[in-house]
Amino acid sequence: MKPDRHAKHKQHAFDSFCKKVLKCEACNGYREISRRKKHSIPFSELPEDAMEQLATYDRYPWEYNTFILGGDVILIENDLLADALNALPQDNRDILLMYWFLEMADREIAERMNLARRTINNRRLKSYRLLKELMGGDTDA
């Protein structure tokens, strides 16, 4: 009988140990939930600027103004900029698009348009001033 008693004692000790572990884990879980509640804010209570940072917006091709330049397609979302670019003469618009959006150097633009580099530089600067004027910016710079 003695071995049976010893086995029961070991089983009770193990059961007691498991109950203590589970109780401590439950307390830790509740403590973690409580801590997170203190540091978290529901979406409904977030300020508008924080909501803007979390927001994601879909962009669709028809929301852009399209400029086709050779084999390149340039999409511009800003309507004011697109209208101002459309108001420029075709050659000057192409120079600005190649310079600003395709990041081409004056030399590369000159080779593509079969013009002198200096001519491209002068037209680009003139077109940039006109573009700023069309968009209502300061043209002194």
N, CA, C and O atoms as a GROMACS GRO file, in nm:
protein
  564
    1MET      N    1   0.080  -0.120   0.000
    1MET     CA    2   0.000   0.000   0.000
    1MET      C    3   0.084   0.126   0.000
    1MET      O    4   0.042   0.229  -0.051
    2LYS      N    5   0.199   0.116   0.055
    2LYS     CA    6   0.283   0.234   0.065
    2LYS      C    7   0.317   0.292  -0.073
    2LYS      O    8   0.313   0.414  -0.088
    3PRO      N    9   0.349   0.210  -0.173
    3PRO     CA   10   0.380   0.268  -0.303
    3PRO      C   11   0.259   0.340  -0.363
    3PRO      O   12   0.275   0.442  -0.431
    4ASP      N   13   0.140   0.290  -0.339
    4ASP     CA   14   0.020   0.355  -0.390
    4ASP      C   15   0.004   0.494  -0.331
    4ASP      O   16  -0.031   0.589  -0.401
    5ARG      N   17   0.029   0.504  -0.203
    5ARG     CA   18   0.018   0.632  -0.132
    5ARG      C   19   0.120   0.732  -0.186
    5ARG      O   20   0.090   0.851  -0.201
    6HIS      N   21   0.237   0.685  -0.214
    6HIS     CA   22   0.342   0.771  -0.269
    6HIS      C   23   0.304   0.823  -0.408
    6HIS      O   24   0.328   0.940  -0.439
    7ALA      N   25   0.246   0.740  -0.491
    7ALA     CA   26   0.204   0.779  -0.626
    7ALA      C   27   0.092   0.884  -0.617
    7ALA      O   28   0.091   0.980  -0.694
    8LYS      N   29  -0.003   0.864  -0.522
    8LYS     CA   30  -0.111   0.962  -0.504
    8LYS      C   31  -0.055   1.097  -0.462
    8LYS      O   32  -0.097   1.202  -0.511
    9HIS      N   33   0.041   1.093  -0.370
    9HIS     CA   34   0.103   1.216  -0.322
    9HIS      C   35   0.171   1.291  -0.438
    9HIS      O   36   0.158   1.413  -0.451
   10LYS      N   37   0.243   1.216  -0.523
   10LYS     CA   38   0.309   1.278  -0.639
   10LYS      C   39   0.205   1.337  -0.734
   10LYS      O   40   0.225   1.445  -0.790
   11GLN      N   41   0.093   1.267  -0.752
   11GLN     CA   42  -0.012   1.317  -0.842
   11GLN      C   43  -0.074   1.445  -0.787
   11GLN      O   44  -0.098   1.540  -0.861
   12HIS      N   45  -0.099   1.448  -0.653
   12HIS     CA   46  -0.155   1.570  -0.591
   12HIS      C   47  -0.057   1.686  -0.598
   12HIS      O   48  -0.096   1.800  -0.624
   13ALA      N   49   0.070   1.657  -0.576
   13ALA     CA   50   0.172   1.762  -0.584
   13ALA      C   51   0.179   1.818  -0.727
   13ALA      O   52   0.190   1.939  -0.746
   14PHE      N   53   0.174   1.730  -0.825
   14PHE     CA   54   0.178   1.774  -0.965
   14PHE      C   55   0.053   1.856  -1.000
   14PHE      O   56   0.063   1.959  -1.067
   15ASP      N   57  -0.065   1.811  -0.954
   15ASP     CA   58  -0.189   1.885  -0.978
   15ASP      C   59  -0.182   2.024  -0.915
   15ASP      O   60  -0.223   2.123  -0.977
   16SER      N   61  -0.131   2.032  -0.796
   16SER     CA   62  -0.118   2.159  -0.725
   16SER      C   63  -0.023   2.253  -0.801
   16SER      O   64  -0.051   2.372  -0.817
   17PHE      N   65   0.089   2.197  -0.847
   17PHE     CA   66   0.186   2.276  -0.925
   17PHE      C   67   0.120   2.331  -1.053
   17PHE      O   68   0.136   2.448  -1.086
   18CYS      N   69   0.047   2.245  -1.124
   18CYS     CA   70  -0.019   2.288  -1.249
   18CYS      C   71  -0.121   2.398  -1.222
   18CYS      O   72  -0.129   2.494  -1.299
   19LYS      N   73  -0.197   2.386  -1.115
   19LYS     CA   74  -0.296   2.488  -1.081
   19LYS      C   75  -0.229   2.622  -1.051
   19LYS      O   76  -0.278   2.727  -1.092
   20LYS      N   77  -0.116   2.619  -0.979
   20LYS     CA   78  -0.044   2.743  -0.948
   20LYS      C   79   0.009   2.808  -1.076
   20LYS      O   80  -0.001   2.930  -1.094
   21VAL      N   81   0.065   2.726  -1.166
   21VAL     CA   82   0.118   2.778  -1.293
   21VAL      C   83   0.006   2.842  -1.374
   21VAL      O   84   0.022   2.952  -1.426
   22LEU      N   85  -0.107   2.773  -1.387
   22LEU     CA   86  -0.220   2.826  -1.463
   22LEU      C   87  -0.275   2.954  -1.402
   22LEU      O   88  -0.311   3.047  -1.473
   23LYS      N   89  -0.281   2.958  -1.268
   23LYS     CA   90  -0.330   3.077  -1.200
   23LYS      C   91  -0.238   3.196  -1.226
   23LYS      O   92  -0.284   3.308  -1.252
   24CYS      N   93  -0.106   3.173  -1.219
   24CYS     CA   94  -0.009   3.281  -1.244
   24CYS      C   95  -0.016   3.327  -1.390
   24CYS      O   96  -0.010   3.447  -1.417
   25GLU      N   97  -0.029   3.233  -1.483
   25GLU     CA   98  -0.040   3.270  -1.626
   25GLU      C   99  -0.166   3.350  -1.651
   25GLU      O  100  -0.164   3.445  -1.729
   26ALA      N  101  -0.277   3.313  -1.586
   26ALA     CA  102  -0.402   3.388  -1.602
   26ALA      C  103  -0.385   3.530  -1.548
   26ALA      O  104  -0.429   3.627  -1.611
   27CYS      N  105  -0.320   3.542  -1.432
   27CYS     CA  106  -0.295   3.675  -1.374
   27CYS      C  107  -0.208   3.757  -1.467
   27CYS      O  108  -0.234   3.876  -1.488
   28ASN      N  109  -0.103   3.697  -1.524
   28ASN     CA  110  -0.016   3.768  -1.618
   28ASN      C  111  -0.094   3.813  -1.742
   28ASN      O  112  -0.074   3.923  -1.792
   29GLY      N  113  -0.182   3.726  -1.790
   29GLY     CA  114  -0.263   3.761  -1.906
   29GLY      C  115  -0.355   3.878  -1.877
   29GLY      O  116  -0.364   3.971  -1.958
   30TYR      N  117  -0.424   3.877  -1.764
   30TYR     CA  118  -0.512   3.988  -1.726
   30TYR      C  119  -0.433   4.117  -1.707
   30TYR      O  120  -0.477   4.224  -1.747
   31ARG      N  121  -0.314   4.105  -1.646
   31ARG     CA  122  -0.229   4.222  -1.625
   31ARG      C  123  -0.186   4.281  -1.760
   31ARG      O  124  -0.185   4.403  -1.775
   32GLU      N  125  -0.153   4.196  -1.858
   32GLU     CA  126  -0.113   4.243  -1.991
   32GLU      C  127  -0.230   4.311  -2.063
   32GLU      O  128  -0.212   4.414  -2.127
   33ILE      N  129  -0.348   4.254  -2.051
   33ILE     CA  130  -0.467   4.315  -2.112
   33ILE      C  131  -0.492   4.452  -2.051
   33ILE      O  132  -0.521   4.548  -2.122
   34SER      N  133  -0.482   4.461  -1.920
   34SER     CA  134  -0.503   4.588  -1.850
   34SER      C  135  -0.400   4.692  -1.894
   34SER      O  136  -0.433   4.808  -1.917
   35ARG      N  137  -0.273   4.649  -1.906
   35ARG     CA  138  -0.167   4.742  -1.948
   35ARG      C  139  -0.193   4.792  -2.090
   35ARG      O  140  -0.175   4.910  -2.118
   36ARG      N  141  -0.233   4.703  -2.179
   36ARG     CA  142  -0.260   4.743  -2.317
   36ARG      C  143  -0.379   4.838  -2.327
   36ARG      O  144  -0.379   4.929  -2.409
   37LYS      N  145  -0.479   4.817  -2.243
   37LYS     CA  146  -0.596   4.906  -2.245
   37LYS      C  147  -0.556   5.049  -2.206
   37LYS      O  148  -0.609   5.145  -2.260
   38LYS      N  149  -0.462   5.061  -2.113
   38LYS     CA  150  -0.418   5.193  -2.069
   38LYS      C  151  -0.340   5.266  -2.178
   38LYS      O  152  -0.342   5.389  -2.184
   39HIS      N  153  -0.271   5.190  -2.266
   39HIS     CA  154  -0.184   5.250  -2.367
   39HIS      C  155  -0.244   5.252  -2.508
   39HIS      O  156  -0.182   5.306  -2.600
   40SER      N  157  -0.360   5.195  -2.525
   40SER     CA  158  -0.420   5.192  -2.660
   40SER      C  159  -0.539   5.286  -2.666
   40SER      O  160  -0.605   5.314  -2.567
   41ILE      N  161  -0.564   5.334  -2.788
   41ILE     CA  162  -0.675   5.425  -2.812
   41ILE      C  163  -0.762   5.365  -2.922
   41ILE      O  164  -0.710   5.323  -3.025
   42PRO      N  165  -0.893   5.358  -2.901
   42PRO     CA  166  -0.980   5.306  -3.007
   42PRO      C  167  -0.978   5.399  -3.129
   42PRO      O  168  -0.956   5.520  -3.116
   43PHE      N  169  -1.000   5.342  -3.248
   43PHE     CA  170  -1.000   5.422  -3.370
   43PHE      C  171  -1.099   5.537  -3.363
   43PHE      O  172  -1.073   5.645  -3.416
   44SER      N  173  -1.211   5.516  -3.298
   44SER     CA  174  -1.313   5.620  -3.290
   44SER      C  175  -1.266   5.742  -3.210
   44SER      O  176  -1.322   5.851  -3.225
   45GLU      N  177  -1.164   5.725  -3.126
   45GLU     CA  178  -1.114   5.835  -3.043
   45GLU      C  179  -0.985   5.896  -3.097
   45GLU      O  180  -0.931   5.989  -3.036
   46LEU      N  181  -0.934   5.845  -3.209
   46LEU     CA  182  -0.810   5.900  -3.266
   46LEU      C  183  -0.835   6.040  -3.324
   46LEU      O  184  -0.941   6.064  -3.382
   47PRO      N  185  -0.738   6.131  -3.309
   47PRO     CA  186  -0.752   6.261  -3.373
   47PRO      C  187  -0.747   6.247  -3.525
   47PRO      O  188  -0.696   6.149  -3.578
   48GLU      N  189  -0.802   6.346  -3.595
   48GLU     CA  190  -0.815   6.337  -3.740
   48GLU      C  191  -0.679   6.327  -3.810
   48GLU      O  192  -0.666   6.253  -3.907
   49ASP      N  193  -0.578   6.400  -3.762
   49ASP     CA  194  -0.446   6.393  -3.827
   49ASP      C  195  -0.383   6.254  -3.812
   49ASP      O  196  -0.314   6.208  -3.903
   50ALA      N  197  -0.407   6.188  -3.700
   50ALA     CA  198  -0.356   6.052  -3.682
   50ALA      C  199  -0.429   5.955  -3.776
   50ALA      O  200  -0.368   5.862  -3.829
   51MET      N  201  -0.558   5.976  -3.795
   51MET     CA  202  -0.635   5.892  -3.888
   51MET      C  203  -0.584   5.910  -4.031
   51MET      O  204  -0.578   5.814  -4.107
   52GLU      N  205  -0.547   6.033  -4.067
   52GLU     CA  206  -0.493   6.061  -4.200
   52GLU      C  207  -0.364   5.984  -4.224
   52GLU      O  208  -0.340   5.935  -4.335
   53GLN      N  209  -0.281   5.972  -4.122
   53GLN     CA  210  -0.154   5.900  -4.135
   53GLN      C  211  -0.179   5.750  -4.155
   53GLN      O  212  -0.100   5.682  -4.220
   54LEU      N  213  -0.286   5.699  -4.098
   54LEU     CA  214  -0.317   5.557  -4.110
   54LEU      C  215  -0.396   5.524  -4.237
   54LEU      O  216  -0.404   5.408  -4.277
   55ALA      N  217  -0.453   5.626  -4.299
   55ALA     CA  218  -0.540   5.603  -4.413
   55ALA      C  219  -0.462   5.562  -4.538
   55ALA      O  220  -0.346   5.600  -4.555
   56THR      N  221  -0.526   5.485  -4.622
   56THR     CA  222  -0.471   5.445  -4.750
   56THR      C  223  -0.576   5.475  -4.857
   56THR      O  224  -0.694   5.445  -4.840
   57TYR      N  225  -0.531   5.534  -4.965
   57TYR     CA  226  -0.623   5.570  -5.072
   57TYR      C  227  -0.583   5.497  -5.200
   57TYR      O  228  -0.464   5.485  -5.231
   58ASP      N  229  -0.681   5.450  -5.272
   58ASP     CA  230  -0.656   5.386  -5.401
   58ASP      C  231  -0.634   5.493  -5.506
   58ASP      O  232  -0.700   5.597  -5.505
   59ARG      N  233  -0.543   5.468  -5.597
   59ARG     CA  234  -0.516   5.558  -5.708
   59ARG      C  235  -0.554   5.486  -5.837
   59ARG      O  236  -0.515   5.372  -5.859
   60TYR      N  237  -0.631   5.554  -5.921
   60TYR     CA  238  -0.676   5.495  -6.046
   60TYR      C  239  -0.623   5.578  -6.162
   60TYR      O  240  -0.607   5.700  -6.150
   61PRO      N  241  -0.595   5.513  -6.274
   61PRO     CA  242  -0.536   5.584  -6.389
   61PRO      C  243  -0.620   5.703  -6.437
   61PRO      O  244  -0.564   5.802  -6.483
   62TRP      N  245  -0.751   5.693  -6.427
   62TRP     CA  246  -0.834   5.804  -6.477
   62TRP      C  247  -0.833   5.925  -6.385
   62TRP      O  248  -0.888   6.029  -6.420
   63GLU      N  249  -0.771   5.914  -6.267
   63GLU     CA  250  -0.758   6.028  -6.178
   63GLU      C  251  -0.636   6.114  -6.213
   63GLU      O  252  -0.616   6.220  -6.155
   64TYR      N  253  -0.554   6.067  -6.307
   64TYR     CA  254  -0.433   6.138  -6.345
   64TYR      C  255  -0.450   6.202  -6.483
   64TYR      O  256  -0.532   6.159  -6.564
   65ASN      N  257  -0.372   6.305  -6.506
   65ASN     CA  258  -0.360   6.363  -6.640
   65ASN      C  259  -0.241   6.295  -6.706
   65ASN      O  260  -0.133   6.285  -6.649
   66THR      N  261  -0.263   6.248  -6.827
   66THR     CA  262  -0.162   6.168  -6.896
   66THR      C  263  -0.092   6.250  -7.001
   66THR      O  264  -0.155   6.320  -7.081
   67PHE      N  265   0.040   6.242  -7.000
   67PHE     CA  266   0.123   6.304  -7.103
   67PHE      C  267   0.207   6.193  -7.165
   67PHE      O  268   0.279   6.122  -7.095
   68ILE      N  269   0.197   6.179  -7.296
   68ILE     CA  270   0.274   6.077  -7.366
   68ILE      C  271   0.390   6.146  -7.436
   68ILE      O  272   0.372   6.241  -7.513
   69LEU      N  273   0.508   6.097  -7.407
   69LEU     CA  274   0.630   6.159  -7.457
   69LEU      C  275   0.716   6.049  -7.519
   69LEU      O  276   0.790   5.979  -7.449
   70GLY      N  277   0.706   6.035  -7.650
   70GLY     CA  278   0.777   5.926  -7.716
   70GLY      C  279   0.717   5.794  -7.670
   70GLY      O  280   0.598   5.770  -7.688
   71GLY      N  281   0.798   5.711  -7.611
   71GLY     CA  282   0.750   5.583  -7.558
   71GLY      C  283   0.719   5.589  -7.409
   71GLY      O  284   0.684   5.488  -7.350
   72ASP      N  285   0.732   5.706  -7.348
   72ASP     CA  286   0.711   5.721  -7.204
   72ASP      C  287   0.573   5.781  -7.176
   72ASP      O  288   0.526   5.869  -7.248
   73VAL      N  289   0.510   5.733  -7.070
   73VAL     CA  290   0.382   5.786  -7.025
   73VAL      C  291   0.406   5.851  -6.890
   73VAL      O  292   0.457   5.789  -6.797
   74ILE      N  293   0.367   5.978  -6.880
   74ILE     CA  294   0.386   6.054  -6.756
   74ILE      C  295   0.248   6.084  -6.700
   74ILE      O  296   0.163   6.142  -6.768
   75LEU      N  297   0.225   6.044  -6.575
   75LEU     CA  298   0.097   6.065  -6.509
   75LEU      C  299   0.113   6.176  -6.406
   75LEU      O  300   0.201   6.171  -6.321
   76ILE      N  301   0.025   6.278  -6.414
   76ILE     CA  302   0.031   6.390  -6.321
   76ILE      C  303  -0.104   6.401  -6.253
   76ILE      O  304  -0.208   6.412  -6.319
   77GLU      N  305  -0.102   6.398  -6.121
   77GLU     CA  306  -0.226   6.401  -6.043
   77GLU      C  307  -0.277   6.544  -6.023
   77GLU      O  308  -0.398   6.566  -6.020
   78ASN      N  309  -0.188   6.638  -6.009
   78ASN     CA  310  -0.225   6.776  -5.980
   78ASN      C  311  -0.286   6.842  -6.104
   78ASN      O  312  -0.218   6.859  -6.205
   79ASP      N  313  -0.413   6.879  -6.096
   79ASP     CA  314  -0.483   6.938  -6.211
   79ASP      C  315  -0.427   7.075  -6.248
   79ASP      O  316  -0.420   7.109  -6.366
   80LEU      N  317  -0.389   7.154  -6.149
   80LEU     CA  318  -0.333   7.287  -6.176
   80LEU      C  319  -0.204   7.275  -6.257
   80LEU      O  320  -0.185   7.347  -6.355
   81LEU      N  321  -0.117   7.185  -6.217
   81LEU     CA  322   0.008   7.162  -6.289
   81LEU      C  323  -0.020   7.110  -6.430
   81LEU      O  324   0.042   7.156  -6.526
   82ALA      N  325  -0.112   7.016  -6.443
   82ALA     CA  326  -0.144   6.960  -6.574
   82ALA      C  327  -0.201   7.066  -6.668
   82ALA      O  328  -0.166   7.071  -6.786
   83ASP      N  329  -0.289   7.152  -6.617
   83ASP     CA  330  -0.346   7.260  -6.700
   83ASP      C  331  -0.238   7.358  -6.743
   83ASP      O  332  -0.237   7.404  -6.858
   84ALA      N  333  -0.147   7.390  -6.650
   84ALA     CA  334  -0.039   7.483  -6.683
   84ALA      C  335   0.054   7.421  -6.788
   84ALA      O  336   0.098   7.490  -6.879
   85LEU      N  337   0.083   7.292  -6.775
   85LEU     CA  338   0.167   7.225  -6.874
   85LEU      C  339   0.099   7.221  -7.011
   85LEU      O  340   0.165   7.237  -7.114
   86ASN      N  341  -0.032   7.200  -7.013
   86ASN     CA  342  -0.106   7.198  -7.139
   86ASN      C  343  -0.108   7.335  -7.206
   86ASN      O  344  -0.121   7.345  -7.328
   87ALA      N  345  -0.095   7.442  -7.127
   87ALA     CA  346  -0.096   7.577  -7.181
   87ALA      C  347   0.038   7.612  -7.248
   87ALA      O  348   0.046   7.707  -7.326
   88LEU      N  349   0.143   7.536  -7.217
   88LEU     CA  350   0.275   7.563  -7.276
   88LEU      C  351   0.281   7.511  -7.420
   88LEU      O  352   0.208   7.417  -7.455
   89PRO      N  353   0.365   7.571  -7.503
   89PRO     CA  354   0.387   7.513  -7.637
   89PRO      C  355   0.443   7.371  -7.625
   89PRO      O  356   0.512   7.339  -7.528
   90GLN      N  357   0.411   7.287  -7.723
   90GLN     CA  358   0.447   7.144  -7.720
   90GLN      C  359   0.596   7.120  -7.693
   90GLN      O  360   0.630   7.039  -7.607
   91ASP      N  361   0.684   7.190  -7.764
   91ASP     CA  362   0.829   7.168  -7.746
   91ASP      C  363   0.873   7.203  -7.604
   91ASP      O  364   0.950   7.130  -7.542
   92ASN      N  365   0.825   7.316  -7.555
   92ASN     CA  366   0.864   7.358  -7.420
   92ASN      C  367   0.809   7.263  -7.314
   92ASN      O  368   0.878   7.232  -7.217
   93ARG      N  369   0.687   7.216  -7.334
   93ARG     CA  370   0.628   7.119  -7.241
   93ARG      C  371   0.710   6.990  -7.241
   93ARG      O  372   0.738   6.933  -7.136
   94ASP      N  373   0.749   6.944  -7.360
   94ASP     CA  374   0.829   6.822  -7.369
   94ASP      C  375   0.963   6.836  -7.297
   94ASP      O  376   1.008   6.744  -7.230
   95ILE      N  377   1.024   6.953  -7.311
   95ILE     CA  378   1.152   6.977  -7.244
   95ILE      C  379   1.135   6.969  -7.092
   95ILE      O  380   1.215   6.904  -7.024
   96LEU      N  381   1.031   7.033  -7.039
   96LEU     CA  382   1.007   7.029  -6.894
   96LEU      C  383   0.975   6.887  -6.847
   96LEU      O  384   1.023   6.843  -6.743
   97LEU      N  385   0.893   6.817  -6.924
   97LEU     CA  386   0.857   6.680  -6.884
   97LEU      C  387   0.980   6.589  -6.883
   97LEU      O  388   0.997   6.509  -6.791
   98MET      N  389   1.064   6.603  -6.985
   98MET     CA  390   1.185   6.520  -6.988
   98MET      C  391   1.279   6.557  -6.874
   98MET      O  392   1.340   6.469  -6.813
   99TYR      N  393   1.292   6.685  -6.845
   99TYR     CA  394   1.384   6.730  -6.741
   99TYR      C  395   1.335   6.690  -6.602
   99TYR      O  396   1.410   6.632  -6.524
  100TRP      N  397   1.209   6.722  -6.570
  100TRP     CA  398   1.160   6.703  -6.434
  100TRP      C  399   1.108   6.563  -6.407
  100TRP      O  400   1.130   6.510  -6.298
  101PHE      N  401   1.040   6.502  -6.502
  101PHE     CA  402   0.976   6.374  -6.474
  101PHE      C  403   1.058   6.253  -6.522
  101PHE      O  404   1.054   6.147  -6.461
  102LEU      N  405   1.130   6.270  -6.631
  102LEU     CA  406   1.215   6.161  -6.679
  102LEU      C  407   1.359   6.178  -6.632
  102LEU      O  408   1.443   6.092  -6.657
  103GLU      N  409   1.386   6.290  -6.563
  103GLU     CA  410   1.516   6.320  -6.502
  103GLU      C  411   1.630   6.312  -6.604
  103GLU      O  412   1.736   6.255  -6.578
  104MET      N  413   1.605   6.370  -6.720
  104MET     CA  414   1.707   6.372  -6.825
  104MET      C  415   1.786   6.501  -6.814
  104MET      O  416   1.732   6.605  -6.776
  105ALA      N  417   1.914   6.496  -6.848
  105ALA     CA  418   2.000   6.614  -6.849
  105ALA      C  419   1.975   6.692  -6.978
  105ALA      O  420   1.921   6.638  -7.075
  106ASP      N  421   2.016   6.818  -6.979
  106ASP     CA  422   1.998   6.902  -7.098
  106ASP      C  423   2.064   6.838  -7.220
  106ASP      O  424   2.010   6.844  -7.331
  107ARG      N  425   2.179   6.778  -7.202
  107ARG     CA  426   2.250   6.713  -7.312
  107ARG      C  427   2.167   6.600  -7.372
  107ARG      O  428   2.158   6.587  -7.494
  108GLU      N  429   2.106   6.518  -7.285
  108GLU     CA  430   2.024   6.407  -7.333
  108GLU      C  431   1.900   6.457  -7.406
  108GLU      O  432   1.860   6.402  -7.509
  109ILE      N  433   1.839   6.562  -7.352
  109ILE     CA  434   1.721   6.621  -7.417
  109ILE      C  435   1.759   6.677  -7.553
  109ILE      O  436   1.686   6.659  -7.650
  110ALA      N  437   1.874   6.745  -7.558
  110ALA     CA  438   1.920   6.803  -7.684
  110ALA      C  439   1.942   6.695  -7.790
  110ALA      O  440   1.905   6.713  -7.906
  111GLU      N  441   2.000   6.583  -7.750
  111GLU     CA  442   2.021   6.472  -7.844
  111GLU      C  443   1.887   6.415  -7.892
  111GLU      O  444   1.872   6.382  -8.009
  112ARG      N  445   1.792   6.404  -7.802
  112ARG     CA  446   1.661   6.347  -7.838
  112ARG      C  447   1.582   6.440  -7.929
  112ARG      O  448   1.508   6.393  -8.016
  113MET      N  449   1.597   6.573  -7.910
  113MET     CA  450   1.520   6.669  -7.989
  113MET      C  451   1.600   6.726  -8.107
  113MET      O  452   1.547   6.808  -8.183
  114ASN      N  453   1.726   6.684  -8.122
  114ASN     CA  454   1.814   6.734  -8.229
  114ASN      C  455   1.829   6.887  -8.223
  114ASN      O  456   1.815   6.955  -8.325
  115LEU      N  457   1.857   6.938  -8.104
  115LEU     CA  458   1.881   7.081  -8.083
  115LEU      C  459   2.011   7.097  -8.004
  115LEU      O  460   2.066   7.000  -7.951
  116ALA      N  461   2.059   7.220  -7.998
  116ALA     CA  462   2.180   7.247  -7.920
  116ALA      C  463   2.147   7.243  -7.771
  116ALA      O  464   2.036   7.276  -7.730
  117ARG      N  465   2.246   7.201  -7.690
  117ARG     CA  466   2.226   7.194  -7.546
  117ARG      C  467   2.190   7.329  -7.487
  117ARG      O  468   2.104   7.338  -7.399
  118ARG      N  469   2.255   7.434  -7.535
  118ARG     CA  470   2.229   7.569  -7.484
  118ARG      C  471   2.086   7.613  -7.517
  118ARG      O  472   2.022   7.680  -7.436
  119THR      N  473   2.036   7.575  -7.633
  119THR     CA  474   1.898   7.606  -7.671
  119THR      C  475   1.800   7.538  -7.576
  119THR      O  476   1.702   7.599  -7.533
  120ILE      N  477   1.828   7.413  -7.543
  120ILE     CA  478   1.743   7.338  -7.449
  120ILE      C  479   1.744   7.407  -7.314
  120ILE      O  480   1.639   7.424  -7.252
  121ASN      N  481   1.863   7.447  -7.267
  121ASN     CA  482   1.875   7.514  -7.138
  121ASN      C  483   1.793   7.642  -7.137
  121ASN      O  484   1.718   7.666  -7.042
  122ASN      N  485   1.806   7.725  -7.240
  122ASN     CA  486   1.732   7.851  -7.245
  122ASN      C  487   1.581   7.827  -7.250
  122ASN      O  488   1.506   7.894  -7.178
  123ARG      N  489   1.536   7.733  -7.332
  123ARG     CA  490   1.393   7.703  -7.342
  123ARG      C  491   1.339   7.647  -7.211
  123ARG      O  492   1.227   7.678  -7.170
  124ARG      N  493   1.419   7.564  -7.145
  124ARG     CA  494   1.376   7.507  -7.018
  124ARG      C  495   1.356   7.614  -6.912
  124ARG      O  496   1.255   7.614  -6.841
  125LEU      N  497   1.452   7.706  -6.903
  125LEU     CA  498   1.440   7.814  -6.804
  125LEU      C  499   1.323   7.906  -6.835
  125LEU      O  500   1.249   7.946  -6.745
  126LYS      N  501   1.305   7.938  -6.963
  126LYS     CA  502   1.194   8.023  -7.006
  126LYS      C  503   1.060   7.952  -6.977
  126LYS      O  504   0.966   8.014  -6.928
  127SER      N  505   1.054   7.825  -7.008
  127SER     CA  506   0.931   7.747  -6.986
  127SER      C  507   0.900   7.735  -6.837
  127SER      O  508   0.784   7.740  -6.797
  128TYR      N  509   1.003   7.719  -6.757
  128TYR     CA  510   0.984   7.708  -6.612
  128TYR      C  511   0.925   7.838  -6.556
  128TYR      O  512   0.834   7.833  -6.474
  129ARG      N  513   0.977   7.953  -6.600
  129ARG     CA  514   0.923   8.081  -6.554
  129ARG      C  515   0.778   8.097  -6.598
  129ARG      O  516   0.694   8.143  -6.520
  130LEU      N  517   0.747   8.060  -6.722
  130LEU     CA  518   0.611   8.068  -6.772
  130LEU      C  519   0.519   7.974  -6.695
  130LEU      O  520   0.405   8.010  -6.664
  131LEU      N  521   0.566   7.855  -6.664
  131LEU     CA  522   0.487   7.759  -6.588
  131LEU      C  523   0.454   7.813  -6.449
  131LEU      O  524   0.341   7.802  -6.402
  132LYS      N  525   0.555   7.872  -6.384
  132LYS     CA  526   0.531   7.932  -6.252
  132LYS      C  527   0.428   8.043  -6.260
  132LYS      O  528   0.342   8.056  -6.173
  133GLU      N  529   0.437   8.124  -6.366
  133GLU     CA  530   0.342   8.233  -6.385
  133GLU      C  531   0.200   8.178  -6.406
  133GLU      O  532   0.104   8.230  -6.348
  134LEU      N  533   0.188   8.074  -6.486
  134LEU     CA  534   0.058   8.013  -6.513
  134LEU      C  535  -0.004   7.952  -6.388
  134LEU      O  536  -0.126   7.948  -6.373
  135MET      N  537   0.081   7.905  -6.299
  135MET     CA  538   0.033   7.843  -6.175
  135MET      C  539   0.015   7.944  -6.064
  135MET      O  540  -0.022   7.908  -5.952
  136GLY      N  541   0.041   8.072  -6.091
  136GLY     CA  542   0.022   8.177  -5.991
  136GLY      C  543   0.135   8.194  -5.894
  136GLY      O  544   0.116   8.249  -5.786
  137GLY      N  545   0.253   8.147  -5.931
  137GLY     CA  546   0.370   8.159  -5.842
  137GLY      C  547   0.448   8.285  -5.870
  137GLY      O  548   0.418   8.359  -5.963
  138ASP      N  549   0.551   8.309  -5.788
  138ASP     CA  550   0.640   8.424  -5.802
  138ASP      C  551   0.738   8.396  -5.914
  138ASP      O  552   0.805   8.292  -5.914
  139THR      N  553   0.749   8.487  -6.011
  139THR     CA  554   0.835   8.464  -6.127
  139THR      C  555   0.969   8.536  -6.116
  139THR      O  556   1.044   8.539  -6.213
  140ASP      N  557   1.000   8.594  -6.001
  140ASP     CA  558   1.126   8.668  -5.986
  140ASP      C  559   1.246   8.574  -5.980
  140ASP      O  560   1.356   8.612  -6.022
  141ALA      N  561   1.228   8.453  -5.928
  141ALA     CA  562   1.341   8.361  -5.909
  141ALA      C  563   1.386   8.300  -6.039
  141ALA      O  564   1.480   8.221  -6.041
   0.00000   0.00000   0.00000
